[in-house]
Amino acid sequence: MNNENILSARQLMILIILFSVGTTILVVPSMLAAETKQDAWISGVMGVGIGLLFLWMYVKLAKMYPDYTLFEMNELVLGKWLGKAVTLFLVFIAFVLSAQVLYYIGAFMTTQIMPTTPIQAINILMITFVILGAKLGVVVLGRTAEIFFPWILLLFFLLVIFVTPQAQMKNLLPIGEASIMSLTRASIFMIVYSYFPIIFTFCLISSDVKFPKGFTKSFLYGGIASGILMIIIAFLSILVMGPDQSSRQVYATYALAKKISVGNFLQRIEVTVAFLWFISIYFKLTLYFHVAIKGIASLFQIQNHKSLSTPIGFIVTVLSLVVYPNAAYTHQWDVLTWVPLTFCFGFVYPLLLISLSYLRRKRDK
């Protein structure tokens, strides 16, 4: 196989980091603060520790079927018709998630940065770049992520350095006040937003694109790195803004960036920090979009899945305008619907594939 069609271990790790951070960095810090107050960073640590166990399960599944995509695993393990039904369910989820992430981008831009710009214009512009990324392929996407990743780290460290002088240690006190149930619920938010969706990365491989040999370390290191980034953001939000203000912010990280003030002359630079989110969200949206078009191609036996990019992009754009009718619905979905939904495809589904595979192999022996 041509090495140009193989994702390197570093590229895969970077894609997993960006995919895990994505929209998570926008919503999770405020959720953790709302549930556990000043102990938000503790629930973040718990979420990362438990999330790594699920990543280990995903790696186990990938090693059992190293040359199969997620859609091919469905038909191989579950049978043709049941497998296609599960694939259809995953395609539907990828459609909805693509529209939701696109909505997040438009809503953030029109409420925080460009309030007079129609959200339709933002969504159309963004989906154009997503379609271009889907047509260029996964390997090009991985190389692009490798180029942008150092700049993302630089902006993140600048955020940490510039906002640290405003930290107040008293905002962390008293430590350990949150109950076990509160910590558990908060860690579940961390897991379902950061780690369960990583199962979709199995759809990146195909007949001409494979995971690297050291993909186990890519998954684990990527999961650890993204978790550390989220813990730092939650920790800084509590230190600088306090638990109450952090929990009330819709975009806690952006509100944290607004606090940057160096010598009364370096101010209002939060837009440059927002560049960090735009890049990570772009890769998350493109990966979801890639899953949707590859799933449809698998269902209808279409050889060139890239030809579906433009029509599917139009559908996702329209869906993004209606997927969240209002802010109250958004909150209800994130808390009441998203958690059990991700539990189904992030835990029950891979566990079922692994269990059935073990039973089948034992029967064959």
KEVO-182642 format. One record per residue (C-alpha): x, y, z; residue number from 1; residue in three letters. Coordinates in nm, 2 decimals. Each point is the difference from the previous one (the first is absolute). Example, Ala and Ser with C-alpha at 12.3 -4.5 7.8 and 13.67 -1.06 7.14 Angstrom:
BEGIN
+--------+--------+--------+-------+------+
:      u :      v :      w : marse : mise :
+--------+--------+--------+-------+------+
:   1.23 :  -0.45 :   0.78 :     1 :  ALA :
:   0.14 :   0.34 :  -0.07 :     2 :  SER :
+--------+--------+--------+-------+------+
//
This chain:
BEGIN
+--------+--------+--------+-------+------+
:      u :      v :      w : marse : mise :
+--------+--------+--------+-------+------+
:   0.00 :   0.00 :   0.00 :     1 :  MET :
:   0.12 :   0.35 :  -0.08 :     2 :  ASN :
:   0.11 :   0.18 :   0.32 :     3 :  ASN :
:  -0.16 :   0.31 :  -0.12 :     4 :  GLU :
:  -0.34 :  -0.16 :   0.08 :     5 :  ASN :
:   0.09 :  -0.08 :   0.36 :     6 :  ILE :
:  -0.07 :   0.23 :   0.28 :     7 :  LEU :
:   0.30 :   0.04 :   0.22 :     8 :  SER :
:  -0.02 :  -0.07 :   0.37 :     9 :  ALA :
:   0.05 :   0.37 :   0.08 :    10 :  ARG :
:  -0.27 :   0.11 :  -0.25 :    11 :  GLN :
:  -0.25 :  -0.24 :   0.15 :    12 :  LEU :
:   0.08 :   0.12 :   0.35 :    13 :  MET :
:  -0.05 :   0.36 :  -0.11 :    14 :  ILE :
:  -0.33 :  -0.08 :  -0.17 :    15 :  LEU :
:  -0.12 :  -0.17 :   0.32 :    16 :  ILE :
:   0.10 :   0.30 :   0.21 :    17 :  ILE :
:  -0.18 :   0.24 :  -0.22 :    18 :  LEU :
:  -0.30 :  -0.23 :  -0.03 :    19 :  PHE :
:  -0.02 :  -0.03 :   0.38 :    20 :  SER :
:   0.04 :   0.37 :   0.07 :    21 :  VAL :
:  -0.22 :   0.14 :  -0.28 :    22 :  GLY :
:  -0.32 :   0.14 :   0.14 :    23 :  THR :
:   0.08 :  -0.16 :   0.34 :    24 :  THR :
:   0.22 :   0.29 :   0.09 :    25 :  ILE :
:  -0.30 :   0.23 :  -0.05 :    26 :  LEU :
:  -0.27 :  -0.17 :   0.22 :    27 :  VAL :
:   0.17 :  -0.24 :   0.24 :    28 :  VAL :
:   0.18 :   0.25 :   0.24 :    29 :  PRO :
:  -0.33 :   0.17 :   0.08 :    30 :  SER :
:  -0.18 :  -0.34 :   0.05 :    31 :  MET :
:   0.27 :  -0.12 :   0.24 :    32 :  LEU :
:  -0.01 :   0.32 :   0.20 :    33 :  ALA :
:  -0.38 :  -0.01 :   0.01 :    34 :  ALA :
:   0.00 :  -0.35 :   0.14 :    35 :  GLU :
:   0.30 :  -0.01 :   0.23 :    36 :  THR :
:   0.08 :   0.37 :   0.06 :    37 :  LYS :
:   0.37 :   0.05 :   0.10 :    38 :  GLN :
:   0.06 :  -0.37 :  -0.03 :    39 :  ASP :
:  -0.05 :   0.01 :  -0.37 :    40 :  ALA :
:   0.37 :  -0.10 :  -0.07 :    41 :  TRP :
:  -0.04 :  -0.31 :   0.22 :    42 :  ILE :
:  -0.29 :  -0.12 :  -0.21 :    43 :  SER :
:   0.21 :   0.07 :  -0.31 :    44 :  GLY :
:   0.28 :  -0.22 :   0.13 :    45 :  VAL :
:  -0.26 :  -0.28 :   0.08 :    46 :  MET :
:  -0.14 :   0.04 :  -0.35 :    47 :  GLY :
:   0.34 :  -0.03 :  -0.17 :    48 :  VAL :
:   0.09 :  -0.31 :   0.21 :    49 :  GLY :
:  -0.33 :  -0.18 :  -0.09 :    50 :  ILE :
:   0.01 :   0.12 :  -0.36 :    51 :  GLY :
:   0.34 :  -0.17 :  -0.05 :    52 :  LEU :
:  -0.17 :  -0.33 :   0.08 :    53 :  LEU :
:  -0.24 :   0.05 :  -0.28 :    54 :  PHE :
:   0.28 :   0.09 :  -0.24 :    55 :  LEU :
:   0.17 :  -0.33 :   0.10 :    56 :  TRP :
:  -0.33 :  -0.17 :  -0.10 :    57 :  MET :
:   0.00 :   0.17 :  -0.34 :    58 :  TYR :
:   0.36 :  -0.10 :  -0.06 :    59 :  VAL :
:  -0.09 :  -0.36 :   0.09 :    60 :  LYS :
:  -0.28 :   0.01 :  -0.26 :    61 :  LEU :
:   0.23 :   0.15 :  -0.27 :    62 :  ALA :
:   0.26 :  -0.27 :   0.06 :    63 :  LYS :
:  -0.26 :  -0.27 :  -0.04 :    64 :  MET :
:  -0.09 :   0.14 :  -0.35 :    65 :  TYR :
:   0.30 :   0.19 :  -0.12 :    66 :  PRO :
:  -0.10 :   0.02 :  -0.36 :    67 :  ASP :
:  -0.37 :   0.08 :   0.04 :    68 :  TYR :
:  -0.18 :   0.32 :   0.03 :    69 :  THR :
:  -0.28 :   0.04 :   0.26 :    70 :  LEU :
:  -0.26 :  -0.06 :  -0.26 :    71 :  PHE :
:   0.17 :  -0.32 :  -0.12 :    72 :  GLU :
:   0.02 :  -0.12 :   0.36 :    73 :  MET :
:  -0.37 :   0.04 :   0.03 :    74 :  ASN :
:  -0.08 :  -0.24 :  -0.28 :    75 :  GLU :
:   0.27 :  -0.24 :   0.09 :    76 :  LEU :
:  -0.10 :  -0.04 :   0.37 :    77 :  VAL :
:  -0.37 :   0.08 :  -0.01 :    78 :  LEU :
:  -0.09 :  -0.14 :  -0.34 :    79 :  GLY :
:  -0.10 :   0.18 :  -0.32 :    80 :  LYS :
:  -0.34 :   0.15 :   0.08 :    81 :  TRP :
:   0.05 :   0.07 :   0.37 :    82 :  LEU :
:   0.34 :   0.14 :  -0.08 :    83 :  GLY :
:  -0.14 :   0.23 :  -0.26 :    84 :  LYS :
:  -0.27 :   0.11 :   0.25 :    85 :  ALA :
:   0.28 :   0.09 :   0.25 :    86 :  VAL :
:   0.19 :   0.18 :  -0.27 :    87 :  THR :
:  -0.31 :   0.20 :  -0.09 :    88 :  LEU :
:  -0.03 :   0.10 :   0.37 :    89 :  PHE :
:   0.36 :   0.11 :   0.00 :    90 :  LEU :
:  -0.05 :   0.20 :  -0.32 :    91 :  VAL :
:  -0.30 :   0.18 :   0.16 :    92 :  PHE :
:   0.20 :   0.08 :   0.31 :    93 :  ILE :
:   0.29 :   0.14 :  -0.22 :    94 :  ALA :
:  -0.25 :   0.21 :  -0.19 :    95 :  PHE :
:  -0.15 :   0.15 :   0.31 :    96 :  VAL :
:   0.34 :   0.05 :   0.16 :    97 :  LEU :
:   0.13 :   0.18 :  -0.31 :    98 :  SER :
:  -0.29 :   0.23 :   0.00 :    99 :  ALA :
:   0.04 :   0.07 :   0.38 :   100 :  GLN :
:   0.37 :   0.08 :  -0.03 :   101 :  VAL :
:  -0.07 :   0.23 :  -0.30 :   102 :  LEU :
:  -0.27 :   0.17 :   0.21 :   103 :  TYR :
:   0.25 :   0.05 :   0.29 :   104 :  TYR :
:   0.24 :   0.18 :  -0.23 :   105 :  ILE :
:  -0.27 :   0.23 :  -0.14 :   106 :  GLY :
:  -0.16 :   0.06 :   0.34 :   107 :  ALA :
:   0.33 :   0.09 :   0.15 :   108 :  PHE :
:   0.10 :   0.23 :  -0.28 :   109 :  MET :
:  -0.33 :   0.19 :  -0.01 :   110 :  THR :
:  -0.04 :   0.04 :   0.37 :   111 :  THR :
:   0.36 :   0.08 :   0.11 :   112 :  GLN :
:   0.20 :   0.14 :  -0.30 :   113 :  ILE :
:  -0.22 :   0.09 :  -0.30 :   114 :  MET :
:  -0.35 :   0.07 :   0.14 :   115 :  PRO :
:  -0.12 :   0.18 :  -0.32 :   116 :  THR :
:   0.10 :  -0.29 :  -0.23 :   117 :  THR :
:  -0.28 :  -0.25 :  -0.09 :   118 :  PRO :
:   0.08 :  -0.35 :   0.13 :   119 :  ILE :
:  -0.08 :  -0.14 :  -0.34 :   120 :  GLN :
:   0.31 :   0.18 :  -0.15 :   121 :  ALA :
:   0.23 :  -0.14 :   0.27 :   122 :  ILE :
:  -0.14 :  -0.36 :  -0.04 :   123 :  ASN :
:   0.03 :   0.01 :  -0.38 :   124 :  ILE :
:   0.36 :   0.13 :   0.01 :   125 :  LEU :
:   0.10 :  -0.27 :   0.26 :   126 :  MET :
:  -0.17 :  -0.29 :  -0.19 :   127 :  ILE :
:   0.19 :   0.11 :  -0.31 :   128 :  THR :
:   0.33 :  -0.07 :   0.17 :   129 :  PHE :
:  -0.14 :  -0.32 :   0.15 :   130 :  VAL :
:  -0.10 :  -0.13 :  -0.35 :   131 :  ILE :
:   0.35 :   0.09 :  -0.13 :   132 :  LEU :
:   0.16 :  -0.19 :   0.29 :   133 :  GLY :
:  -0.22 :  -0.31 :  -0.06 :   134 :  ALA :
:   0.08 :   0.00 :  -0.37 :   135 :  LYS :
:   0.38 :   0.02 :   0.06 :   136 :  LEU :
:  -0.01 :  -0.30 :   0.23 :   137 :  GLY :
:   0.10 :  -0.12 :   0.35 :   138 :  VAL :
:   0.38 :   0.01 :  -0.07 :   139 :  VAL :
:   0.00 :   0.36 :  -0.11 :   140 :  VAL :
:  -0.22 :   0.08 :   0.30 :   141 :  LEU :
:   0.26 :  -0.16 :   0.23 :   142 :  GLY :
:   0.28 :   0.19 :  -0.15 :   143 :  ARG :
:  -0.19 :   0.33 :   0.03 :   144 :  THR :
:  -0.07 :  -0.08 :   0.36 :   145 :  ALA :
:   0.37 :  -0.06 :   0.05 :   146 :  GLU :
:   0.08 :   0.34 :  -0.14 :   147 :  ILE :
:  -0.25 :   0.19 :   0.21 :   148 :  PHE :
:   0.05 :  -0.19 :   0.33 :   149 :  PHE :
:   0.32 :   0.20 :   0.11 :   150 :  PRO :
:  -0.19 :   0.33 :  -0.04 :   151 :  TRP :
:  -0.29 :  -0.14 :   0.20 :   152 :  ILE :
:   0.24 :  -0.09 :   0.28 :   153 :  LEU :
:   0.16 :   0.34 :  -0.02 :   154 :  LEU :
:  -0.33 :   0.18 :   0.04 :   155 :  LEU :
:  -0.10 :  -0.23 :   0.28 :   156 :  PHE :
:   0.32 :   0.07 :   0.20 :   157 :  PHE :
:  -0.04 :   0.37 :  -0.06 :   158 :  LEU :
:  -0.35 :  -0.01 :   0.14 :   159 :  LEU :
:   0.13 :  -0.18 :   0.31 :   160 :  VAL :
:   0.30 :   0.24 :   0.05 :   161 :  ILE :
:  -0.20 :   0.32 :  -0.05 :   162 :  PHE :
:  -0.30 :  -0.10 :   0.22 :   163 :  VAL :
:   0.19 :  -0.16 :   0.28 :   164 :  THR :
:   0.09 :   0.33 :   0.18 :   165 :  PRO :
:  -0.37 :   0.05 :   0.06 :   166 :  GLN :
:  -0.04 :  -0.33 :   0.17 :   167 :  ALA :
:  -0.12 :   0.00 :   0.37 :   168 :  GLN :
:   0.07 :  -0.32 :   0.20 :   169 :  MET :
:  -0.29 :   0.08 :   0.23 :   170 :  LYS :
:  -0.24 :  -0.10 :  -0.28 :   171 :  ASN :
:   0.11 :  -0.36 :   0.04 :   172 :  LEU :
:  -0.11 :  -0.02 :   0.36 :   173 :  LEU :
:  -0.14 :  -0.20 :   0.16 :   174 :  PRO :
:   0.15 :  -0.30 :  -0.19 :   175 :  ILE :
:  -0.20 :  -0.32 :   0.00 :   176 :  GLY :
:  -0.33 :   0.15 :   0.08 :   177 :  GLU :
:  -0.18 :  -0.16 :  -0.29 :   178 :  ALA :
:  -0.18 :  -0.33 :   0.06 :   179 :  SER :
:   0.09 :  -0.33 :  -0.17 :   180 :  ILE :
:  -0.32 :   0.01 :  -0.21 :   181 :  MET :
:   0.08 :   0.36 :  -0.12 :   182 :  SER :
:   0.36 :  -0.10 :  -0.09 :   183 :  LEU :
:  -0.13 :  -0.31 :  -0.18 :   184 :  THR :
:  -0.26 :   0.20 :  -0.20 :   185 :  ARG :
:   0.26 :   0.26 :  -0.10 :   186 :  ALA :
:   0.25 :  -0.26 :  -0.10 :   187 :  SER :
:  -0.27 :  -0.16 :  -0.22 :   188 :  ILE :
:  -0.04 :   0.33 :  -0.19 :   189 :  PHE :
:   0.38 :  -0.01 :  -0.05 :   190 :  MET :
:  -0.01 :  -0.35 :  -0.14 :   191 :  ILE :
:  -0.30 :   0.03 :  -0.23 :   192 :  VAL :
:   0.13 :   0.32 :  -0.16 :   193 :  TYR :
:   0.37 :  -0.08 :  -0.03 :   194 :  SER :
:   0.04 :  -0.38 :  -0.02 :   195 :  TYR :
:  -0.31 :  -0.18 :  -0.12 :   196 :  PHE :
:   0.00 :   0.17 :  -0.34 :   197 :  PRO :
:   0.35 :  -0.13 :  -0.07 :   198 :  ILE :
:  -0.16 :  -0.32 :  -0.11 :   199 :  ILE :
:  -0.08 :   0.18 :  -0.33 :   200 :  PHE :
:   0.38 :   0.02 :  -0.09 :   201 :  THR :
:  -0.03 :  -0.37 :  -0.10 :   202 :  PHE :
:  -0.18 :   0.14 :  -0.31 :   203 :  CYS :
:   0.32 :   0.17 :  -0.11 :   204 :  LEU :
:   0.16 :  -0.32 :  -0.13 :   205 :  ILE :
:  -0.09 :  -0.15 :  -0.33 :   206 :  SER :
:   0.15 :  -0.22 :  -0.27 :   207 :  SER :
:   0.26 :   0.26 :  -0.08 :   208 :  ASP :
:   0.04 :   0.17 :   0.34 :   209 :  VAL :
:   0.12 :  -0.19 :   0.31 :   210 :  LYS :
:   0.08 :   0.07 :   0.36 :   211 :  PHE :
:   0.37 :   0.00 :   0.08 :   212 :  PRO :
:   0.17 :  -0.28 :   0.19 :   213 :  LYS :
:   0.03 :   0.20 :   0.32 :   214 :  GLY :
:  -0.37 :   0.11 :   0.00 :   215 :  PHE :
:  -0.04 :  -0.13 :   0.36 :   216 :  THR :
:   0.23 :   0.27 :   0.13 :   217 :  LYS :
:  -0.17 :   0.26 :  -0.23 :   218 :  SER :
:  -0.33 :  -0.07 :   0.16 :   219 :  PHE :
:   0.12 :   0.00 :   0.36 :   220 :  LEU :
:   0.24 :   0.29 :  -0.03 :   221 :  TYR :
:  -0.27 :   0.20 :  -0.19 :   222 :  GLY :
:  -0.26 :  -0.08 :   0.27 :   223 :  GLY :
:   0.24 :   0.11 :   0.27 :   224 :  ILE :
:   0.11 :   0.32 :  -0.17 :   225 :  ALA :
:  -0.36 :   0.11 :  -0.08 :   226 :  SER :
:  -0.10 :  -0.08 :   0.36 :   227 :  GLY :
:   0.29 :   0.21 :   0.14 :   228 :  ILE :
:  -0.10 :   0.29 :  -0.22 :   229 :  LEU :
:  -0.36 :  -0.02 :   0.13 :   230 :  MET :
:   0.11 :  -0.03 :   0.37 :   231 :  ILE :
:   0.22 :   0.31 :  -0.04 :   232 :  ILE :
:  -0.28 :   0.20 :  -0.15 :   233 :  ILE :
:  -0.24 :  -0.10 :   0.28 :   234 :  ALA :
:   0.26 :   0.07 :   0.26 :   235 :  PHE :
:   0.08 :   0.34 :  -0.13 :   236 :  LEU :
:  -0.37 :   0.09 :  -0.04 :   237 :  SER :
:  -0.06 :  -0.07 :   0.37 :   238 :  ILE :
:   0.32 :   0.18 :   0.11 :   239 :  LEU :
:  -0.07 :   0.32 :  -0.21 :   240 :  VAL :
:  -0.38 :   0.03 :  -0.02 :   241 :  MET :
:  -0.11 :  -0.21 :   0.30 :   242 :  GLY :
:  -0.24 :  -0.30 :  -0.01 :   243 :  PRO :
:  -0.32 :   0.21 :  -0.01 :   244 :  ASP :
:   0.10 :   0.22 :  -0.29 :   245 :  GLN :
:   0.15 :  -0.30 :  -0.19 :   246 :  SER :
:  -0.32 :  -0.19 :   0.03 :   247 :  SER :
:  -0.21 :   0.29 :  -0.14 :   248 :  ARG :
:   0.22 :   0.05 :  -0.31 :   249 :  GLN :
:  -0.12 :  -0.17 :  -0.32 :   250 :  VAL :
:   0.35 :   0.02 :  -0.14 :   251 :  TYR :
:   0.21 :  -0.01 :   0.31 :   252 :  ALA :
:   0.34 :  -0.03 :  -0.19 :   253 :  THR :
:  -0.08 :   0.31 :  -0.21 :   254 :  TYR :
:  -0.10 :   0.19 :   0.32 :   255 :  ALA :
:   0.33 :  -0.11 :   0.15 :   256 :  LEU :
:   0.19 :   0.14 :  -0.30 :   257 :  ALA :
:  -0.18 :   0.34 :   0.04 :   258 :  LYS :
:   0.17 :   0.03 :   0.34 :   259 :  LYS :
:   0.34 :   0.04 :  -0.16 :   260 :  ILE :
:   0.15 :   0.33 :   0.08 :   261 :  SER :
:   0.38 :   0.06 :  -0.01 :   262 :  VAL :
:   0.12 :   0.35 :   0.11 :   263 :  GLY :
:  -0.33 :   0.16 :  -0.10 :   264 :  ASN :
:   0.11 :  -0.01 :  -0.36 :   265 :  PHE :
:  -0.03 :  -0.37 :  -0.11 :   266 :  LEU :
:  -0.38 :  -0.04 :   0.02 :   267 :  GLN :
:  -0.30 :  -0.12 :  -0.21 :   268 :  ARG :
:   0.21 :  -0.27 :  -0.16 :   269 :  ILE :
:  -0.25 :  -0.28 :   0.06 :   270 :  GLU :
:  -0.07 :  -0.03 :  -0.37 :   271 :  VAL :
:   0.35 :  -0.13 :  -0.06 :   272 :  THR :
:  -0.06 :  -0.26 :   0.27 :   273 :  VAL :
:  -0.33 :  -0.09 :  -0.17 :   274 :  ALA :
:   0.22 :  -0.11 :  -0.29 :   275 :  PHE :
:   0.09 :  -0.31 :   0.21 :   276 :  LEU :
:  -0.37 :  -0.10 :   0.01 :   277 :  TRP :
:  -0.06 :   0.06 :  -0.37 :   278 :  PHE :
:   0.28 :  -0.24 :  -0.10 :   279 :  ILE :
:  -0.10 :  -0.27 :   0.24 :   280 :  SER :
:  -0.37 :   0.03 :  -0.08 :   281 :  ILE :
:   0.08 :  -0.01 :  -0.37 :   282 :  TYR :
:   0.17 :  -0.34 :   0.03 :   283 :  PHE :
:  -0.28 :  -0.14 :   0.22 :   284 :  LYS :
:  -0.26 :   0.11 :  -0.25 :   285 :  LEU :
:   0.19 :  -0.13 :  -0.29 :   286 :  THR :
:   0.04 :  -0.34 :   0.17 :   287 :  LEU :
:  -0.37 :  -0.02 :   0.07 :   288 :  TYR :
:  -0.08 :   0.10 :  -0.35 :   289 :  PHE :
:   0.25 :  -0.26 :  -0.13 :   290 :  HIS :
:  -0.18 :  -0.27 :   0.20 :   291 :  VAL :
:  -0.34 :   0.10 :  -0.15 :   292 :  ALA :
:   0.11 :  -0.01 :  -0.36 :   293 :  ILE :
:   0.19 :  -0.33 :   0.04 :   294 :  LYS :
:  -0.29 :  -0.16 :   0.18 :   295 :  GLY :
:  -0.24 :   0.09 :  -0.28 :   296 :  ILE :
:   0.25 :  -0.13 :  -0.26 :   297 :  ALA :
:   0.02 :  -0.32 :   0.20 :   298 :  SER :
:  -0.38 :  -0.04 :   0.02 :   299 :  LEU :
:  -0.06 :   0.06 :  -0.37 :   300 :  PHE :
:   0.33 :  -0.16 :  -0.13 :   301 :  GLN :
:   0.13 :   0.33 :  -0.15 :   302 :  ILE :
:   0.36 :  -0.04 :  -0.09 :   303 :  GLN :
:   0.10 :   0.37 :   0.01 :   304 :  ASN :
:  -0.13 :   0.14 :   0.33 :   305 :  HIS :
:   0.16 :   0.34 :  -0.07 :   306 :  LYS :
:  -0.26 :   0.06 :  -0.27 :   307 :  SER :
:  -0.26 :   0.03 :   0.28 :   308 :  LEU :
:   0.18 :   0.29 :   0.17 :   309 :  SER :
:  -0.18 :   0.29 :  -0.17 :   310 :  THR :
:  -0.36 :  -0.13 :   0.02 :   311 :  PRO :
:   0.04 :  -0.12 :   0.36 :   312 :  ILE :
:   0.16 :   0.33 :   0.09 :   313 :  GLY :
:  -0.31 :   0.18 :  -0.12 :   314 :  PHE :
:  -0.22 :  -0.22 :   0.21 :   315 :  ILE :
:   0.22 :   0.05 :   0.31 :   316 :  VAL :
:  -0.01 :   0.37 :  -0.04 :   317 :  THR :
:  -0.38 :   0.01 :  -0.01 :   318 :  VAL :
:  -0.02 :  -0.24 :   0.29 :   319 :  LEU :
:   0.24 :   0.22 :   0.21 :   320 :  SER :
:  -0.26 :   0.29 :  -0.02 :   321 :  LEU :
:  -0.28 :  -0.21 :   0.16 :   322 :  VAL :
:   0.19 :  -0.26 :   0.22 :   323 :  VAL :
:  -0.01 :   0.24 :   0.30 :   324 :  TYR :
:  -0.32 :   0.21 :   0.01 :   325 :  PRO :
:   0.10 :   0.20 :   0.30 :   326 :  ASN :
:   0.25 :   0.02 :   0.29 :   327 :  ALA :
:  -0.23 :  -0.19 :   0.24 :   328 :  ALA :
:  -0.03 :  -0.29 :  -0.24 :   329 :  TYR :
:   0.38 :   0.00 :  -0.04 :   330 :  THR :
:   0.05 :  -0.04 :   0.37 :   331 :  HIS :
:  -0.26 :  -0.28 :   0.03 :   332 :  GLN :
:   0.16 :  -0.19 :  -0.29 :   333 :  TRP :
:   0.35 :   0.03 :   0.15 :   334 :  ASP :
:  -0.11 :  -0.12 :   0.34 :   335 :  VAL :
:  -0.29 :  -0.24 :  -0.06 :   336 :  LEU :
:   0.05 :  -0.14 :  -0.35 :   337 :  THR :
:   0.36 :   0.01 :  -0.08 :   338 :  TRP :
:   0.12 :  -0.20 :   0.30 :   339 :  VAL :
:  -0.22 :  -0.31 :  -0.05 :   340 :  PRO :
:   0.05 :   0.02 :  -0.38 :   341 :  LEU :
:   0.38 :   0.00 :   0.02 :   342 :  THR :
:  -0.02 :  -0.27 :   0.26 :   343 :  PHE :
:  -0.17 :  -0.22 :  -0.26 :   344 :  CYS :
:   0.26 :   0.05 :  -0.28 :   345 :  PHE :
:   0.30 :   0.07 :   0.22 :   346 :  GLY :
:  -0.03 :  -0.29 :   0.25 :   347 :  PHE :
:  -0.28 :  -0.25 :  -0.07 :   348 :  VAL :
:   0.07 :  -0.02 :  -0.38 :   349 :  TYR :
:   0.38 :  -0.07 :   0.01 :   350 :  PRO :
:  -0.05 :  -0.23 :   0.31 :   351 :  LEU :
:  -0.26 :  -0.20 :  -0.20 :   352 :  LEU :
:   0.24 :  -0.03 :  -0.30 :   353 :  LEU :
:   0.28 :  -0.12 :   0.22 :   354 :  ILE :
:  -0.22 :  -0.25 :   0.19 :   355 :  SER :
:  -0.15 :  -0.15 :  -0.31 :   356 :  LEU :
:   0.34 :  -0.03 :  -0.16 :   357 :  SER :
:   0.13 :  -0.19 :   0.30 :   358 :  TYR :
:  -0.30 :  -0.23 :   0.00 :   359 :  LEU :
:   0.03 :  -0.07 :  -0.37 :   360 :  ARG :
:   0.37 :  -0.08 :   0.02 :   361 :  ARG :
:  -0.06 :  -0.23 :   0.30 :   362 :  LYS :
:  -0.28 :  -0.17 :  -0.19 :   363 :  ARG :
:   0.23 :  -0.05 :  -0.31 :   364 :  ASP :
:   0.27 :  -0.15 :   0.22 :   365 :  LYS :
+--------+--------+--------+-------+------+
//
